[in-house]
Amino acid sequence: MDIITAQRLSKSYGDNNVLNDMYFTLPKGEVIGLFGPNGCGKTTLMKILTGLIHDYDGSVLINGNVPGEKTKAFTAYLPEQTFVHDWMRNIDAVDYFNDFFTDFDKNKALEMLKKFGLPEKQKSKTMSKGMQEKLLLSLVMSRKAELYILDEPMGGVDPATRAGILNFIMENYADKATLLISTHLINDLQSVFTHALFIGGGKVLINDSVEALTKDGKTIEDIFKEVFSNVW
């Protein structure tokens, strides 16, 4: 059964056709890697799926619904850029999520702050990028969502911290939920992916299970290098 269905999906910025007549489906209950070079439209696609971009052509359905208010109720989104205001303390961000999302577990979020060593009263503007990413992860992963969409969730943390962050993500998403993760850190995450979606040039280049793609001994990174070798 599929959680996302896209048909003839297109999105342009002026003359730049970022997504061009895309057709794809993504299965429920999988950990899906979204791969492609910089500027290929990964973030644009994620913003369409989360209802942040509406002026696109074609159709997208999430659990049979057009992205919007209904789908936001069961979709948890972690953008690449922070959405916490500078004046907010960590506890303010937790309270904001608690007020906004009915599926948010405040106690779980507070436990995660302690686990990451983030003081409840520390303001966002005083934190490093890595600390802010841990805060955002704590907020997003404390929702009992059906679909988690994570845009570069480990881009601001050092290599030594990545394994812990990855374990944190895998241990804290809701049972039977779907994860869609965009990342360039393929080596760090490829062990958790069960499905892969490669996009480039506005098109879907690969959409298949990791088991099928790696059956001949290739890794996801090997496939990425082959598919996008012309980019460099």
Phi and psi in degrees as GROMACS dihedral restraints (atoms count N, CA, C in turn):
[ dihedral_restraints ]
;  ai    aj    ak    al  type     phi  dphi    fc
    3     4     5     6     1   -99.4    20    10
    4     5     6     7     1   143.6    20    10
    6     7     8     9     1   -97.4    20    10
    7     8     9    10     1   -28.4    20    10
    9    10    11    12     1  -128.2    20    10
   10    11    12    13     1   133.8    20    10
   12    13    14    15     1  -132.0    20    10
   13    14    15    16     1   126.4    20    10
   15    16    17    18     1  -124.0    20    10
   16    17    18    19     1   136.3    20    10
   18    19    20    21     1  -135.5    20    10
   19    20    21    22     1   125.4    20    10
   21    22    23    24     1    52.7    20    10
   22    23    24    25     1    35.8    20    10
   24    25    26    27     1   -72.9    20    10
   25    26    27    28     1   124.0    20    10
   27    28    29    30     1  -139.3    20    10
   28    29    30    31     1   145.7    20    10
   30    31    32    33     1  -151.2    20    10
   31    32    33    34     1   128.5    20    10
   33    34    35    36     1  -123.0    20    10
   34    35    36    37     1   149.8    20    10
   36    37    38    39     1  -117.6    20    10
   37    38    39    40     1    98.1    20    10
   39    40    41    42     1    64.7    20    10
   40    41    42    43     1  -124.3    20    10
   42    43    44    45     1   -87.7    20    10
   43    44    45    46     1    -3.0    20    10
   45    46    47    48     1   -90.0    20    10
   46    47    48    49     1   105.2    20    10
   48    49    50    51     1   -86.9    20    10
   49    50    51    52     1    92.3    20    10
   51    52    53    54     1   -73.7    20    10
   52    53    54    55     1   -46.7    20    10
   54    55    56    57     1  -116.2    20    10
   55    56    57    58     1   128.1    20    10
   57    58    59    60     1  -129.8    20    10
   58    59    60    61     1    96.7    20    10
   60    61    62    63     1    57.4    20    10
   61    62    63    64     1    50.9    20    10
   63    64    65    66     1   -81.9    20    10
   64    65    66    67     1   137.2    20    10
   66    67    68    69     1  -123.4    20    10
   67    68    69    70     1   126.6    20    10
   69    70    71    72     1  -165.8    20    10
   70    71    72    73     1   158.9    20    10
   72    73    74    75     1  -129.0    20    10
   73    74    75    76     1   150.5    20    10
   75    76    77    78     1  -127.2    20    10
   76    77    78    79     1   134.1    20    10
   78    79    80    81     1   -78.7    20    10
   79    80    81    82     1   151.4    20    10
   81    82    83    84     1   -72.3    20    10
   82    83    84    85     1   152.8    20    10
   84    85    86    87     1    72.6    20    10
   85    86    87    88     1    16.2    20    10
   87    88    89    90     1  -110.0    20    10
   88    89    90    91     1   162.4    20    10
   90    91    92    93     1  -104.0    20    10
   91    92    93    94     1   106.5    20    10
   93    94    95    96     1  -105.9    20    10
   94    95    96    97     1   126.7    20    10
   96    97    98    99     1   -91.5    20    10
   97    98    99   100     1   130.3    20    10
   99   100   101   102     1  -106.0    20    10
  100   101   102   103     1   114.7    20    10
  102   103   104   105     1  -122.4    20    10
  103   104   105   106     1   146.1    20    10
  105   106   107   108     1   169.3    20    10
  106   107   108   109     1   161.5    20    10
  108   109   110   111     1   -70.7    20    10
  109   110   111   112     1   166.5    20    10
  111   112   113   114     1   -56.2    20    10
  112   113   114   115     1   137.1    20    10
  114   115   116   117     1    82.0    20    10
  115   116   117   118     1     8.0    20    10
  117   118   119   120     1   -85.2    20    10
  118   119   120   121     1    -7.6    20    10
  120   121   122   123     1   108.3    20    10
  121   122   123   124     1    11.5    20    10
  123   124   125   126     1   -61.9    20    10
  124   125   126   127     1   -48.7    20    10
  126   127   128   129     1   -67.0    20    10
  127   128   129   130     1   -38.3    20    10
  129   130   131   132     1   -59.2    20    10
  130   131   132   133     1   -45.3    20    10
  132   133   134   135     1   -60.6    20    10
  133   134   135   136     1   -44.2    20    10
  135   136   137   138     1   -63.2    20    10
  136   137   138   139     1   -37.8    20    10
  138   139   140   141     1   -69.3    20    10
  139   140   141   142     1   -32.1    20    10
  141   142   143   144     1   -66.9    20    10
  142   143   144   145     1   -44.6    20    10
  144   145   146   147     1   -64.7    20    10
  145   146   147   148     1   -29.1    20    10
  147   148   149   150     1   -95.4    20    10
  148   149   150   151     1     5.9    20    10
  150   151   152   153     1    78.3    20    10
  151   152   153   154     1    17.2    20    10
  153   154   155   156     1   -90.6    20    10
  154   155   156   157     1   -21.8    20    10
  156   157   158   159     1  -118.7    20    10
  157   158   159   160     1   126.2    20    10
  159   160   161   162     1  -114.6    20    10
  160   161   162   163     1   -20.5    20    10
  162   163   164   165     1   -89.6    20    10
  163   164   165   166     1    68.1    20    10
  165   166   167   168     1  -124.5    20    10
  166   167   168   169     1   164.4    20    10
  168   169   170   171     1  -104.1    20    10
  169   170   171   172     1   157.1    20    10
  171   172   173   174     1    87.9    20    10
  172   173   174   175     1  -163.7    20    10
  174   175   176   177     1  -134.2    20    10
  175   176   177   178     1   147.3    20    10
  177   178   179   180     1  -135.7    20    10
  178   179   180   181     1   134.2    20    10
  180   181   182   183     1  -128.0    20    10
  181   182   183   184     1   135.8    20    10
  183   184   185   186     1  -118.9    20    10
  184   185   186   187     1   114.8    20    10
  186   187   188   189     1    52.2    20    10
  187   188   189   190     1    37.2    20    10
  189   190   191   192     1    82.9    20    10
  190   191   192   193     1     4.4    20    10
  192   193   194   195     1  -117.5    20    10
  193   194   195   196     1   141.6    20    10
  195   196   197   198     1   -66.5    20    10
  196   197   198   199     1   135.8    20    10
  198   199   200   201     1   -53.7    20    10
  199   200   201   202     1   128.2    20    10
  201   202   203   204     1   175.2    20    10
  202   203   204   205     1  -151.7    20    10
  204   205   206   207     1   -58.9    20    10
  205   206   207   208     1   -41.6    20    10
  207   208   209   210     1   -66.0    20    10
  208   209   210   211     1   -43.7    20    10
  210   211   212   213     1   -73.8    20    10
  211   212   213   214     1   -29.3    20    10
  213   214   215   216     1   -62.6    20    10
  214   215   216   217     1   -24.2    20    10
  216   217   218   219     1   -69.8    20    10
  217   218   219   220     1   -21.9    20    10
  219   220   221   222     1  -125.4    20    10
  220   221   222   223     1    11.4    20    10
  222   223   224   225     1  -115.8    20    10
  223   224   225   226     1   125.0    20    10
  225   226   227   228     1  -105.4    20    10
  226   227   228   229     1   124.2    20    10
  228   229   230   231     1  -118.2    20    10
  229   230   231   232     1   128.6    20    10
  231   232   233   234     1  -112.5    20    10
  232   233   234   235     1   101.9    20    10
  234   235   236   237     1   -75.0    20    10
  235   236   237   238     1   165.1    20    10
  237   238   239   240     1   -69.8    20    10
  238   239   240   241     1   -33.0    20    10
  240   241   242   243     1   -97.8    20    10
  241   242   243   244     1   146.0    20    10
  243   244   245   246     1   -65.2    20    10
  244   245   246   247     1   146.4    20    10
  246   247   248   249     1  -114.4    20    10
  247   248   249   250     1     9.7    20    10
  249   250   251   252     1   -93.4    20    10
  250   251   252   253     1   127.6    20    10
  252   253   254   255     1   -66.9    20    10
  253   254   255   256     1   150.4    20    10
  255   256   257   258     1   -57.1    20    10
  256   257   258   259     1   -36.0    20    10
  258   259   260   261     1   -75.9    20    10
  259   260   261   262     1   -15.6    20    10
  261   262   263   264     1   -71.5    20    10
  262   263   264   265     1   136.4    20    10
  264   265   266   267     1   -85.6    20    10
  265   266   267   268     1   164.3    20    10
  267   268   269   270     1   -57.4    20    10
  268   269   270   271     1   -40.5    20    10
  270   271   272   273     1   -67.2    20    10
  271   272   273   274     1   -31.7    20    10
  273   274   275   276     1   -64.9    20    10
  274   275   276   277     1   -41.1    20    10
  276   277   278   279     1   -64.8    20    10
  277   278   279   280     1   -40.4    20    10
  279   280   281   282     1   -62.9    20    10
  280   281   282   283     1   -45.6    20    10
  282   283   284   285     1   -63.9    20    10
  283   284   285   286     1   -36.8    20    10
  285   286   287   288     1   -61.6    20    10
  286   287   288   289     1   -48.3    20    10
  288   289   290   291     1   -63.7    20    10
  289   290   291   292     1   -39.3    20    10
  291   292   293   294     1   -62.8    20    10
  292   293   294   295     1   -36.8    20    10
  294   295   296   297     1   -75.4    20    10
  295   296   297   298     1   -29.9    20    10
  297   298   299   300     1   -90.3    20    10
  298   299   300   301     1   -34.7    20    10
  300   301   302   303     1  -117.2    20    10
  301   302   303   304     1   124.4    20    10
  303   304   305   306     1   -71.5    20    10
  304   305   306   307     1   -19.5    20    10
  306   307   308   309     1   -95.2    20    10
  307   308   309   310     1    11.9    20    10
  309   310   311   312     1   -84.6    20    10
  310   311   312   313     1   134.7    20    10
  312   313   314   315     1  -105.2    20    10
  313   314   315   316     1    98.6    20    10
  315   316   317   318     1   -63.5    20    10
  316   317   318   319     1   -42.1    20    10
  318   319   320   321     1   -61.2    20    10
  319   320   321   322     1   -40.1    20    10
  321   322   323   324     1   -63.4    20    10
  322   323   324   325     1   -41.9    20    10
  324   325   326   327     1   -62.7    20    10
  325   326   327   328     1   -42.5    20    10
  327   328   329   330     1   -65.3    20    10
  328   329   330   331     1   -36.9    20    10
  330   331   332   333     1   -63.5    20    10
  331   332   333   334     1   -38.8    20    10
  333   334   335   336     1   -67.1    20    10
  334   335   336   337     1   -38.2    20    10
  336   337   338   339     1   -58.4    20    10
  337   338   339   340     1   -44.1    20    10
  339   340   341   342     1   -63.6    20    10
  340   341   342   343     1   -41.5    20    10
  342   343   344   345     1   -61.8    20    10
  343   344   345   346     1   -36.8    20    10
  345   346   347   348     1   -87.4    20    10
  346   347   348   349     1    -2.6    20    10
  348   349   350   351     1    69.9    20    10
  349   350   351   352     1    36.2    20    10
  351   352   353   354     1  -104.1    20    10
  352   353   354   355     1   109.4    20    10
  354   355   356   357     1   -61.0    20    10
  355   356   357   358     1   138.5    20    10
  357   358   359   360     1   -59.6    20    10
  358   359   360   361     1   -33.4    20    10
  360   361   362   363     1   -98.1    20    10
  361   362   363   364     1     8.0    20    10
  363   364   365   366     1   -76.8    20    10
  364   365   366   367     1   136.7    20    10
  366   367   368   369     1   -83.6    20    10
  367   368   369   370     1   148.2    20    10
  369   370   371   372     1   -57.1    20    10
  370   371   372   373     1   -39.5    20    10
  372   373   374   375     1   -66.6    20    10
  373   374   375   376     1   -15.5    20    10
  375   376   377   378     1   -94.6    20    10
  376   377   378   379     1    -0.4    20    10
  378   379   380   381     1   -99.6    20    10
  379   380   381   382     1   150.2    20    10
  381   382   383   384     1   -71.9    20    10
  382   383   384   385     1   168.7    20    10
  384   385   386   387     1   -60.3    20    10
  385   386   387   388     1   -40.4    20    10
  387   388   389   390     1   -63.4    20    10
  388   389   390   391     1   -41.2    20    10
  390   391   392   393     1   -65.6    20    10
  391   392   393   394     1   -39.9    20    10
  393   394   395   396     1   -64.2    20    10
  394   395   396   397     1   -38.6    20    10
  396   397   398   399     1   -64.2    20    10
  397   398   399   400     1   -38.0    20    10
  399   400   401   402     1   -65.2    20    10
  400   401   402   403     1   -38.7    20    10
  402   403   404   405     1   -62.7    20    10
  403   404   405   406     1   -48.6    20    10
  405   406   407   408     1   -62.4    20    10
  406   407   408   409     1   -40.9    20    10
  408   409   410   411     1   -61.6    20    10
  409   410   411   412     1   -41.8    20    10
  411   412   413   414     1   -59.4    20    10
  412   413   414   415     1   -41.2    20    10
  414   415   416   417     1   -69.5    20    10
  415   416   417   418     1   -50.5    20    10
  417   418   419   420     1   -66.5    20    10
  418   419   420   421     1   -42.4    20    10
  420   421   422   423     1   -78.8    20    10
  421   422   423   424     1    -3.8    20    10
  423   424   425   426     1   -89.6    20    10
  424   425   426   427     1     0.8    20    10
  426   427   428   429     1   -89.6    20    10
  427   428   429   430     1   145.0    20    10
  429   430   431   432     1   -95.0    20    10
  430   431   432   433     1    68.4    20    10
  432   433   434   435     1   -87.9    20    10
  433   434   435   436     1   164.5    20    10
  435   436   437   438     1   -92.4    20    10
  436   437   438   439     1   -26.3    20    10
  438   439   440   441     1  -137.5    20    10
  439   440   441   442     1   124.4    20    10
  441   442   443   444     1  -109.1    20    10
  442   443   444   445     1   128.2    20    10
  444   445   446   447     1  -119.5    20    10
  445   446   447   448     1   114.0    20    10
  447   448   449   450     1  -118.8    20    10
  448   449   450   451     1   119.8    20    10
  450   451   452   453     1  -102.2    20    10
  451   452   453   454     1   106.9    20    10
  453   454   455   456     1    49.0    20    10
  454   455   456   457     1    63.2    20    10
  456   457   458   459     1   -69.7    20    10
  457   458   459   460     1   -12.9    20    10
  459   460   461   462     1  -125.3    20    10
  460   461   462   463     1    22.3    20    10
  462   463   464   465     1   -67.3    20    10
  463   464   465   466     1   -24.8    20    10
  465   466   467   468     1  -106.2    20    10
  466   467   468   469     1    10.1    20    10
  468   469   470   471     1  -111.9    20    10
  469   470   471   472     1   154.5    20    10
  471   472   473   474     1   -74.2    20    10
  472   473   474   475     1   159.4    20    10
  474   475   476   477     1   -55.6    20    10
  475   476   477   478     1   -35.0    20    10
  477   478   479   480     1   -66.8    20    10
  478   479   480   481     1   -24.7    20    10
  480   481   482   483     1   -90.4    20    10
  481   482   483   484     1   -18.2    20    10
  483   484   485   486     1   -61.5    20    10
  484   485   486   487     1   -41.6    20    10
  486   487   488   489     1   -61.1    20    10
  487   488   489   490     1   -40.4    20    10
  489   490   491   492     1   -66.4    20    10
  490   491   492   493     1   -39.2    20    10
  492   493   494   495     1   -65.3    20    10
  493   494   495   496     1   -42.7    20    10
  495   496   497   498     1   -61.5    20    10
  496   497   498   499     1   -45.7    20    10
  498   499   500   501     1   -60.6    20    10
  499   500   501   502     1   -38.6    20    10
  501   502   503   504     1   -60.5    20    10
  502   503   504   505     1   -45.9    20    10
  504   505   506   507     1   -62.1    20    10
  505   506   507   508     1   -46.7    20    10
  507   508   509   510     1   -70.3    20    10
  508   509   510   511     1   -27.3    20    10
  510   511   512   513     1   -85.2    20    10
  511   512   513   514     1   -14.9    20    10
  513   514   515   516     1  -117.8    20    10
  514   515   516   517     1    -1.0    20    10
  516   517   518   519     1   -82.9    20    10
  517   518   519   520     1   153.4    20    10
  519   520   521   522     1   -64.5    20    10
  520   521   522   523     1   147.1    20    10
  522   523   524   525     1   -58.2    20    10
  523   524   525   526     1   134.1    20    10
  525   526   527   528     1    70.5    20    10
  526   527   528   529     1     8.5    20    10
  528   529   530   531     1   -78.7    20    10
  529   530   531   532     1   167.8    20    10
  531   532   533   534     1  -108.5    20    10
  532   533   534   535     1   136.6    20    10
  534   535   536   537     1  -112.9    20    10
  535   536   537   538     1   129.0    20    10
  537   538   539   540     1  -117.1    20    10
  538   539   540   541     1   114.5    20    10
  540   541   542   543     1  -122.3    20    10
  541   542   543   544     1   121.4    20    10
  543   544   545   546     1   -94.2    20    10
  544   545   546   547     1   129.8    20    10
  546   547   548   549     1  -159.1    20    10
  547   548   549   550     1   151.3    20    10
  549   550   551   552     1  -100.0    20    10
  550   551   552   553     1    -7.2    20    10
  552   553   554   555     1   -89.3    20    10
  553   554   555   556     1    63.5    20    10
  555   556   557   558     1   -64.3    20    10
  556   557   558   559     1   -42.0    20    10
  558   559   560   561     1   -59.2    20    10
  559   560   561   562     1   -38.1    20    10
  561   562   563   564     1   -72.3    20    10
  562   563   564   565     1   -29.3    20    10
  564   565   566   567     1  -113.3    20    10
  565   566   567   568     1   -12.0    20    10
  567   568   569   570     1   -63.0    20    10
  568   569   570   571     1   -20.4    20    10
  570   571   572   573     1   -68.8    20    10
  571   572   573   574     1   -19.7    20    10
  573   574   575   576     1   -98.2    20    10
  574   575   576   577     1   -14.9    20    10
  576   577   578   579     1   -74.2    20    10
  577   578   579   580     1   138.7    20    10
  579   580   581   582     1  -112.7    20    10
  580   581   582   583     1   -11.8    20    10
  582   583   584   585     1  -147.9    20    10
  583   584   585   586     1   152.6    20    10
  585   586   587   588     1  -137.0    20    10
  586   587   588   589     1   135.9    20    10
  588   589   590   591     1  -123.1    20    10
  589   590   591   592     1   114.6    20    10
  591   592   593   594     1  -104.2    20    10
  592   593   594   595     1   128.7    20    10
  594   595   596   597     1  -127.3    20    10
  595   596   597   598     1   150.2    20    10
  597   598   599   600     1  -176.0    20    10
  598   599   600   601     1   146.4    20    10
  600   601   602   603     1    62.0    20    10
  601   602   603   604     1    25.4    20    10
  603   604   605   606     1    80.8    20    10
  604   605   606   607     1     1.9    20    10
  606   607   608   609     1  -120.6    20    10
  607   608   609   610     1   160.3    20    10
  609   610   611   612     1   -82.7    20    10
  610   611   612   613     1   120.2    20    10
  612   613   614   615     1   -96.7    20    10
  613   614   615   616     1   -37.7    20    10
  615   616   617   618     1  -144.5    20    10
  616   617   618   619     1   136.9    20    10
  618   619   620   621     1  -147.6    20    10
  619   620   621   622     1    95.8    20    10
  621   622   623   624     1  -158.3    20    10
  622   623   624   625     1   168.4    20    10
  624   625   626   627     1   -72.1    20    10
  625   626   627   628     1   149.1    20    10
  627   628   629   630     1   -63.9    20    10
  628   629   630   631     1   -35.3    20    10
  630   631   632   633     1   -58.9    20    10
  631   632   633   634     1   -44.6    20    10
  633   634   635   636     1   -69.1    20    10
  634   635   636   637     1   -38.7    20    10
  636   637   638   639     1   -70.6    20    10
  637   638   639   640     1   -29.8    20    10
  639   640   641   642     1  -106.3    20    10
  640   641   642   643     1    10.9    20    10
  642   643   644   645     1   -64.3    20    10
  643   644   645   646     1   -23.4    20    10
  645   646   647   648     1   -94.6    20    10
  646   647   648   649     1    10.2    20    10
  648   649   650   651     1    98.1    20    10
  649   650   651   652     1    -5.2    20    10
  651   652   653   654     1   -76.4    20    10
  652   653   654   655     1   149.5    20    10
  654   655   656   657     1   -93.3    20    10
  655   656   657   658     1   167.2    20    10
  657   658   659   660     1   -61.9    20    10
  658   659   660   661     1   -35.8    20    10
  660   661   662   663     1   -67.0    20    10
  661   662   663   664     1   -38.6    20    10
  663   664   665   666     1   -57.5    20    10
  664   665   666   667     1   -44.8    20    10
  666   667   668   669     1   -66.2    20    10
  667   668   669   670     1   -41.0    20    10
  669   670   671   672     1   -57.7    20    10
  670   671   672   673     1   -46.9    20    10
  672   673   674   675     1   -63.9    20    10
  673   674   675   676     1   -37.9    20    10
  675   676   677   678     1   -67.5    20    10
  676   677   678   679     1   -45.9    20    10
  678   679   680   681     1   -67.4    20    10
  679   680   681   682     1   -38.3    20    10
  681   682   683   684     1  -111.5    20    10
  682   683   684   685     1    21.7    20    10
  684   685   686   687     1   -60.7    20    10
  685   686   687   688     1   -29.4    20    10
  687   688   689   690     1   -74.2    20    10
  688   689   690   691     1   -16.0    20    10
  690   691   692   693     1   -64.8    20    10
  691   692   693   694     1   -33.9    20    10
